[in-house]
């Protein structure tokens, strides 16, 4: 039987999901016809992030009686900022040598560093230039700036299973209405794009309460949501409609719920194949490093095939170097900022490195009581 967790207990299937998400995003940026809706991969990232980070914070509170916001923000800074600094330097260099598509760095660099790029592109879609992919990072960090403050309030934390569904509907409904009366730019406004993060959080909450419906554990459910999500990514249906963003987020959250209930099911085994796990582990670097080189090459009138080959090679090299020389050493430093366990139903314990969670990793530790 295919192992769904590594020798260290790492829950490999979640890495598999992240791999598919980042491949979809890169595919649409490279113009592959079979990823017309590849942008939906961003919403899969949101759902995974909401599930993992919310679960981590809830379990920290359950174990220690508190949530250390200082440690949380420090861990995220150590995980996210060093690779981001590298891609900013790279993008500035490319911007200075660009034949066309440059001239954005005076706006793009501060917007990226202060995580407000989503608001900038809502008014000017080209404002971030070679850093255009960082709008999604801005949404996440704005969300997590406030989310721990919500979770430390006992009444809000204890009633999350009741108010989260309403918050999800408000976020999605506000986006749908905003797109009609304002335009598509509202889809990058943080309150109106938080439904994916909140859906992931809801799965985490329900998992701890034993509130996940048993039908979500059926193999048929995993098959249906995978097919629906796959069709959206491949064909791009609803790609310009906020409904599609919500549908893909529902598919992702349902698949995660299925994996929680069936950690050794067929879906978990498929998602745990080694190539997907490897790509998933380094997906943050892939997401960061591929975009600028694509735009720079296209500005040089390089042919489509050459753009794809050079981008894949460059991204692989940059991601590998970043992972080995920057990200892995800093993962060890982050241990100093605390460690907790992520508990799932039926006594399963997920033992994450606190902010390997930020890169989508989870560890199952079957030896713990």
C-alpha positions, 0 to 999 in steps of 0.5 A, spaced: 500 500 500 502 506 498 504 510 504 501 517 505 505 519 510 513 519 510 518 516 515 517 522 519 510 522 519 509 528 514 502 528 511 504 527 504 497 528 501 497 535 502 503 536 499 500 533 493 494 538 493 499 544 493 503 541 487 497 541 483 495 548 485 502 551 483 502 547 477 496 549 475 498 557 476 504 556 472 501 552 467 496 558 466 502 563 466 506 559 461 500 559 456 498 551 456 492 550 453 490 545 458 490 550 464 485 555 462 483 556 469 489 555 472 488 561 476 484 557 481 490 554 484 490 560 488 484 559 491 486 552 493 492 555 496 487 559 500 483 553 503 489 549 505 492 555 508 486 556 512 485 549 514 493 548 516 494 555 520 487 555 524 488 548 526 495 550 528 493 556 532 487 552 535 491 546 538 496 551 541 491 554 545 488 548 547 495 545 549 498 552 552 492 556 554 494 561 549 496 563 542 503 567 542 501 572 537 508 574 537 511 567 536 506 566 530 508 573 526 515 571 527 515 564 524 511 567 518 516 572 517 522 567 517 518 563 513 516 568 508 520 574 507 527 571 505 524 568 499 520 574 498 526 578 498 530 574 493 524 575 488 524 582 489 531 583 488 531 578 482 525 582 479 528 589 480 534 586 476 529 584 470 525 590 470 532 594 469 533 590 463 526 589 460 525 591 453 518 592 455 514 591 461 518 594 466 518 601 470 513 598 475 518 597 481 517 604 485 510 602 486 511 594 486 517 593 491 513 597 497 507 594 495 510 587 496 514 588 502 508 591 506 503 586 503 498 591 500 499 589 492 492 586 492 489 593 493 494 596 488 492 591 482 485 593 484 486 600 481 491 598 476 492 591 474 499 592 471 502 596 477 506 590 480 509 588 474 514 583 475 511 582 482 504 581 479 504 574 483 504 577 490 497 580 490 495 573 493 500 573 498 498 580 500 491 577 501 493 572 506 498 576 510 492 581 511 488 576 513 493 573 518 494 579 521 487 579 524 486 572 525 490 570 531 486 576 534 479 573 533 482 566 535 484 569 542 477 571 544 474 565 547 467 567 545 469 567 538 473 561 538 468 557 542 462 559 537 466 558 530 462 552 528 456 557 528 459 564 525 464 561 520 459 559 515 455 566 515 462 569 514 463 565 508 457 567 505 458 574 507 465 574 503 462 570 497 456 574 497 459 581 497 464 579 492 458 576 487 454 583 488 461 587 488 462 584 481 456 586 478 456 593 481 463 595 481 467 590 477 472 584 477 477 588 481 473 586 487 475 579 487 482 581 490 479 585 496 481 581 502 474 581 505 471 579 499 476 574 497 477 571 504 471 565 503 477 560 501 481 561 507 475 561 512 472 555 508 479 551 510 478 554 517 471 551 518 474 544 516 479 545 521 474 547 526 469 541 524 475 536 524 476 538 532 469 538 534 468 531 530 463 535 526 465 533 519 459 529 516 461 521 515 459 522 507 465 526 506 469 520 507 466 516 501 471 515 495 465 517 491 466 524 494 473 525 493 472 523 485 466 528 484 470 534 487 476 532 483 473 531 477 469 538 478 475 542 480 479 539 474 474 541 469 474 548 472 482 548 471 482 545 465 477 548 461 477 555 465 469 555 466 467 561 470 474 563 470 471 570 470 466 569 475 467 569 482 462 563 482 468 559 480 472 561 485 467 559 490 466 553 487 473 551 487 474 553 494 468 548 496 472 543 492 478 544 495 475 544 502 471 538 501 477 534 499 481 536 505 475 534 509 475 527 505 483 526 507 482 528 514 477 522 515 480 517 510 488 518 511 490 512 508 484 512 502 485 512 495 485 519 494 491 520 499 495 515 496 494 518 489 496 525 492 502 522 496 506 520 489 513 522 490 513 527 484 507 531 487 510 531 494 517 534 492 513 539 488 509 541 493 514 542 499 517 547 494 511 550 492 512 557 495 519 558 491 516 555 485 510 560 485 515 566 487 520 565 482 517 563 475 513 569 474 518 575 473 522 570 468 516 569 464 514 576 463 521 578 462 522 573 456 516 575 453 518 582 453 524 580 449 520 577 444 522 570 445 518 564 442 513 561 446 516 554 446 523 557 449 519 561 454 517 555 457 523 551 457 527 557 460 522 558 465 522 551 467 529 550 468 530 557 471 524 556 476 527 549 478 534 552 479 532 558 483 527 554 487 532 548 489 537 553 491 532 557 495 530 551 498 537 548 500 540 555 502 535 559 505 528 556 507 531 549 510 536 553 514 531 558 517 526 552 518 530 550 523 531 557 526 523 557 527 523 551 532 525 557 537 519 560 536 515 554 539 512 547 537 505 544 537 501 539 535 495 539 530 490 534 532 485 531 528 479 526 529 479 519 532 485 520 536 490 522 530 495 527 531 499 531 526 505 534 529 507 540 524 514 544 524 510 550 526 511 553 520 513 548 515 505 549 516 506 555 512 509 551 506 503 546 506 506 541 510 503 536 516 506 531 520 502 525 522 505 522 528 502 515 529 506 513 535 504 519 540 498 517 545 
